[in-house]
């Protein structure tokens, strides 16, 4: 029991610290984020690649959200095992509601990067929501701002994520903190709990410093072959949905409502002994682990979701072969088959003066708009990120080594 009490106190402090730091890092990210279809991804990418500390702040924000999901679940689980939910019913209901608001913030924040996984994952989630009888379609349309994704969808998710849900969290957190502060004078290893919580956060920051938050390629609404997957903590529900495909409302309504009803009714189940509570918790953990394991196992043959930089490197290689090889040649010398056949003036990217005398901005403009009679423009075929990636690919592979170093 002492171990469970220690876990409960530590997880509570870690939840509080994670939530405060999550809000703080979110405010920092708001300063550079543009909630529009055209600019959202570019603003995230700019912060990731060019803003000092931008990638680190986003990574901290991402891992803090994971921490809050885990520690919040741990707090609720240990509270239930100790039977404390029957002692202070209002505190349990407040904490439970706050936890689901946090999950709501994770849901709304999922779309904001507007990469492939964010876009298609949200499409799937809203599709599942639409299967809820009677109100599902209206709820999905309210979030989207219409029948399909449109210019108002992202701003709606953004407003919910940074304003509406955090305000409700604050309103619920205030009475919860009053209940905690009223017990500060009572006996309890508060210092040990605080040290453990701060230590866990330090480890979390080290994790964030060594691992960038995931970001895939820019969202492509025409790429219907993309296969999204939910966050790891919802894989169990995703897997369960495979078994009830013919009655999807079981996944979208019956299971969530049954879970909510059970959790909110726990304070009223005063006759549950410690053994019974352990059996219920163990049964849930077994179900969660089994379904999650099955989902991971069945997805083992899916193509890995590549991070943006690696995916763009591969994309640049393909683009060069498709659009540039015929003129600039396999080694970038301007001796491609089309250049030789039609006597075209194609740049020799192995010459150092090309990289010394022509700026990156001019190269981007030439690639986008074309130059002279021999260089066509590819502005309709390549977006800005793809253009930059192709130029980086050519510089890395064709420019003289000393030139590449001096221009980096």
C-alpha positions in Angstrom: 0.0 0.0 0.0 2.9 2.4 0.8 4.2 1.8 -2.8 0.8 2.6 -4.3 0.6 5.7 -2.1 4.0 6.9 -3.3 3.0 6.2 -6.9 -0.2 8.2 -6.5 1.5 11.2 -5.0 4.4 11.2 -7.6 2.0 10.8 -10.5 -0.2 13.6 -9.2 2.7 16.0 -9.0 4.1 14.9 -12.4 0.6 15.5 -13.9 0.5 19.0 -12.5 4.0 19.9 -13.6 3.4 18.4 -17.1 0.2 20.3 -17.6 1.8 23.6 -16.6 4.8 23.1 -18.8 2.6 21.8 -21.6 0.7 25.1 -21.5 3.9 27.1 -21.4 5.5 25.3 -24.4 2.2 25.6 -26.2 2.2 29.4 -25.8 5.7 29.5 -27.2 4.6 27.4 -30.2 1.7 29.8 -30.8 4.1 32.6 -31.5 5.2 31.1 -34.8 2.2 28.9 -35.8 -0.2 30.0 -38.6 -3.5 28.1 -38.4 -4.4 28.0 -42.1 -4.3 25.2 -44.7 -1.7 27.1 -46.8 0.7 28.1 -44.0 0.3 25.6 -41.1 2.8 23.0 -42.3 5.3 25.6 -43.5 5.2 27.4 -40.1 5.8 24.1 -38.3 8.6 23.2 -40.7 10.2 26.7 -40.3 10.2 26.3 -36.6 11.7 22.8 -36.9 14.5 23.8 -39.2 15.3 27.5 -38.9 14.1 28.9 -35.5 16.8 28.4 -32.8 15.3 26.0 -30.3 12.1 25.7 -32.3 12.4 22.0 -32.8 13.3 21.5 -29.1 10.2 23.4 -27.9 7.9 21.3 -30.2 9.6 18.1 -29.1 9.1 19.0 -25.4 5.5 19.9 -26.1 4.9 16.6 -27.9 6.6 14.4 -25.2 4.9 16.3 -22.4 1.5 15.4 -23.9 2.5 11.8 -23.9 3.7 12.1 -20.3 0.4 13.7 -19.3 -1.6 10.8 -20.9 0.6 8.2 -19.1 0.8 9.8 -15.7 -2.8 10.8 -15.7 -3.8 7.2 -16.4 -1.4 6.0 -13.7 -2.8 8.4 -11.1 -6.4 7.3 -11.9 -5.4 3.6 -11.8 -3.6 3.9 -8.4 -6.4 5.9 -6.9 -8.8 3.2 -7.9 -6.6 0.4 -6.5 -6.4 2.3 -3.2 -10.1 2.8 -3.1 -9.7 6.5 -2.7 -12.5 7.3 -5.3 -15.1 6.3 -2.7 -13.6 8.5 0.0 -13.6 11.7 -2.1 -16.1 11.3 -4.9 -15.9 14.9 -6.2 -12.1 14.7 -6.5 -12.3 11.5 -8.6 -14.9 13.0 -10.9 -12.9 16.2 -11.3 -9.7 14.3 -12.1 -11.5 12.0 -14.5 -13.1 14.9 -16.4 -9.8 16.7 -16.5 -8.1 13.6 -17.9 -10.7 13.4 -20.8 -10.2 17.1 -21.5 -6.5 16.4 -21.9 -7.3 13.6 -24.3 -9.5 16.1 -26.2 -6.6 18.5 -26.4 -4.5 15.6 -27.8 -7.2 14.9 -30.4 -7.5 18.6 -31.5 -3.8 19.1 -31.5 -3.2 16.1 -33.7 -4.3 17.9 -36.8 -2.3 21.1 -36.3 1.0 20.1 -38.0 -1.0 19.3 -41.2 1.4 16.6 -42.3 0.2 13.3 -43.9 -0.5 11.5 -40.6 -2.2 14.5 -39.1 -4.6 15.0 -42.0 -5.5 11.5 -42.8 -5.6 10.4 -39.1 -8.1 13.2 -38.5 -10.1 12.2 -41.5 -10.4 8.7 -40.1 -11.3 9.9 -36.6 -14.1 12.1 -37.9 -15.3 9.3 -40.1 -15.6 7.1 -37.0 -17.4 9.9 -35.2 -20.0 10.0 -38.0 -21.0 6.4 -37.2 -22.4 7.5 -33.8 -26.2 7.2 -34.2 -28.3 10.4 -34.5 -25.7 13.0 -33.4 -22.4 11.7 -35.0 -22.8 13.3 -38.4 -23.7 16.7 -36.8 -20.7 16.6 -34.5 -18.3 15.8 -37.3 -19.7 18.5 -39.4 -19.4 21.0 -36.6 -15.8 20.2 -36.1 -15.0 20.3 -39.8 -17.2 23.3 -40.6 -19.0 21.4 -43.3 -19.4 18.0 -45.0 -15.6 17.8 -45.9 -12.4 19.4 -44.9 -12.3 23.1 -45.8 -10.7 26.3 -44.9 -12.5 26.6 -41.6 -11.5 23.1 -40.3 -8.0 23.8 -39.1 -9.0 27.1 -37.3 -11.8 25.3 -35.5 -9.4 22.6 -34.2 -6.9 25.3 -33.3 -9.4 27.3 -31.3 -10.5 24.2 -29.4 -6.9 23.2 -28.7 -5.5 26.6 -27.5 -8.5 28.3 -26.0 -11.7 26.3 -25.3 -10.3 23.1 -23.9 -7.5 24.8 -21.8 -10.1 27.1 -20.3 -12.3 24.2 -19.2 -9.1 22.5 -17.8 -8.3 25.6 -15.8 -11.8 25.8 -14.4 -11.6 22.1 -13.2 -8.0 22.4 -12.0 -8.8 25.2 -9.6 -11.1 23.2 -7.3 -8.8 20.2 -7.6 -5.8 22.2 -6.5 -7.8 23.6 -3.5 -8.5 20.0 -2.4 -4.8 19.2 -2.7 -3.6 22.3 -0.9 -6.0 21.6 2.0 -4.0 18.4 2.6 -0.5 19.9 2.4 -0.4 20.3 6.1 -1.2 16.6 6.6 1.4 13.9 6.8 2.8 12.6 3.5 6.1 12.4 1.7 5.6 15.6 -0.3 9.3 16.3 -0.7 10.0 12.8 -2.0 7.0 13.0 -4.4 8.2 16.4 -5.7 11.8 15.1 -6.2 10.5 12.1 -8.1 8.3 14.2 -10.2 11.0 16.7 -11.1 13.4 13.8 -11.8 10.9 12.2 -14.2 10.5 15.6 -16.0 14.3 15.9 -16.3 14.4 12.5 -18.0 11.5 13.6 -20.3 13.5 16.7 -21.3 16.5 14.5 -22.2 14.2 12.4 -24.3 12.9 15.4 -26.1 16.4 16.8 -26.6 17.5 13.6 -28.3 14.4 12.9 -30.3 12.5 15.3 -32.6 8.7 15.3 -32.5 7.4 13.4 -35.5 6.7 15.3 -38.7 6.0 13.6 -42.1 5.5 15.1 -45.5 3.0 17.9 -46.1 -0.6 16.7 -46.1 -1.8 15.6 -49.6 -5.6 15.2 -49.7 -5.2 13.3 -53.0 -3.0 10.6 -51.6 -5.8 8.1 -50.8 -3.3 5.2 -50.4 -1.8 6.7 -47.2 -2.5 4.4 -44.2 -2.9 6.4 -41.0 -2.7 4.9 -37.5 -3.8 6.3 -34.2 -1.7 7.2 -31.2 -0.2 4.2 -29.4 -2.6 4.6 -26.5 -5.7 4.2 -28.9 -4.4 1.3 -30.9 -6.5 -1.1 -28.7 -9.7 0.6 -29.8 -8.5 0.7 -33.4 -7.9 -3.0 -33.3 -11.2 -3.7 -31.6 -12.9 -1.7 -34.4 -11.7 -4.3 -36.9 -13.9 -7.0 -35.2 -17.1 -4.9 -35.4 -16.7 -3.3 -38.9 -20.3 -4.3 -39.7 -21.6 -2.4 -36.7 -19.2 0.5 -36.4 -21.3 2.3 -33.8 -20.2 -0.3 -31.3 -16.7 1.1 -31.5 -17.7 4.8 -31.7 -20.6 4.7 -29.1 -21.1 1.5 -27.1 -17.5 1.0 -26.0 -16.8 4.6 -25.1 -20.1 5.1 -23.3 -19.7 1.8 -21.4 -16.2 2.9 -20.3 -17.4 6.3 -19.2 -20.4 5.0 -17.3 -18.2 2.5 -15.5 -15.5 5.0 -14.6 -17.9 7.7 -13.3 -19.8 5.1 -11.4 -16.8 3.8 -9.5 -17.2 6.1 -6.5 -20.6 4.5 -6.0 -19.2 1.0 -5.8 -18.4 1.0 -2.2 -18.4 -2.7 -1.7 -15.5 -3.5 -4.0 -12.6 -5.0 -2.0 -8.9 -4.6 -2.9 -8.8 -8.0 -4.5 -11.7 -7.2 -6.7 -10.2 -3.9 -7.7 -6.9 -5.6 -8.6 -8.8 -8.2 -10.7 -10.7 -5.4 -12.6 -7.5 -3.5 -13.3 -5.6 -6.6 -14.3 -8.4 -7.6 -16.7 -8.3 -4.1 -18.4 -4.5 -4.2 -18.7 -4.6 -7.7 -20.3 -7.2 -6.5 -22.8 -5.3 -3.3 -23.6 -2.0 -5.1 -24.0 -3.5 -7.9 -26.1 -5.4 -5.7 -28.5 -2.4 -3.2 -28.8 0.0 -6.1 -29.4 -2.3 -7.5 -32.1 -2.5 -4.1 -33.8 1.2 -3.7 -33.9 1.7 -7.3 -35.1 -0.8 -6.9 -38.0 0.9 -3.6 -39.0 4.3 -5.1 -39.2 4.3 -5.2 -43.0 3.2 -1.6 -43.5 5.8 0.7 -44.9 7.4 2.8 -42.1 6.3 6.3 -41.6 9.5 8.3 -42.6 10.4 11.6 -40.9 10.2 14.6 -43.1 13.9 15.0 -43.8 14.4 11.4 -44.9 11.2 11.3 -46.9 12.2 14.6 -48.7 15.6 13.2 -49.5 14.0 10.2 -51.2 11.5 12.4 -52.9 14.2 14.7 -54.2 16.1 11.7 -55.7 12.9 10.6 -57.5 12.2 14.2 -58.7 15.7 14.5 -60.1 15.4 11.3 -62.0 11.9 12.3 -63.4 12.4 16.0 -64.2 16.1 16.8 -64.2 18.1 13.8 -65.3 17.4 14.1 -69.0 19.0 17.5 -69.1 21.5 17.7 -66.3 22.7 14.1 -66.5 23.3 11.4 -63.9 26.3 13.3 -62.4 24.9 16.8 -62.8 27.3 17.8 -65.5 24.7 19.1 -67.9 25.3 16.3 -70.3 21.9 14.5 -70.2 20.5 12.8 -73.2 18.1 15.6 -74.0 20.7 18.3 -73.6 23.0 16.6 -76.1 20.3 15.8 -78.5 18.9 19.3 -78.7 22.1 21.2 -77.8 20.5 22.8 -74.6 22.3 25.0 -72.2 22.1 23.0 -69.0 24.0 24.0 -65.9 27.0 21.9 -64.9 26.5 21.6 -61.2 30.0 20.1 -60.6 31.5 23.6 -61.3 32.1 25.5 -58.1 31.2 28.9 -59.8 27.6 27.7 -60.2 27.2 27.5 -56.4 29.4 30.6 -55.7 27.7 33.0 -58.2 24.1 31.8 -58.2 22.2 32.3 -55.0 19.7 29.7 -53.6 16.9 32.2 -54.1 17.7 32.6 -57.8 17.9 28.8 -58.2 14.6 28.4 -56.6 13.1 31.0 -58.8 14.6 29.4 -61.9 13.3 26.0 -61.0 9.8 27.4 -60.3 9.4 29.8 -63.2 12.0 28.6 -65.7 14.9 30.5 -67.3 15.5 31.3 -70.9 14.3 29.0 -73.7 16.0 25.9 -72.4 15.0 25.8 -68.7 11.3 25.0 -68.2 9.5 26.0 -65.0 8.2 23.3 -62.6 6.1 25.5 -60.3 3.0 23.4 -61.0 4.7 20.1 -60.4 6.8 20.9 -57.3 5.9 22.8 -54.1 8.4 25.0 -52.3 9.7 22.2 -50.0 10.2 19.8 -52.9 12.1 22.5 -54.8 14.4 23.2 -51.9 15.0 19.5 -51.4 16.0 18.9 -55.0 18.5 21.8 -54.9 19.9 20.4 -51.6 20.1 16.9 -53.3 22.1 18.4 -56.2 24.4 20.4 -54.0 25.1 17.4 -51.8 25.7 15.0 -54.7 27.3 17.2 -57.4 28.9 20.3 -55.9 32.6 20.2 -55.2 33.3 19.3 -51.6 34.9 22.6 -50.6 32.1 24.5 -52.2 29.5 22.6 -50.3 31.3 23.2 -47.0 31.7 26.9 -47.6 28.0 27.4 -48.5 26.5 25.4 -45.7 
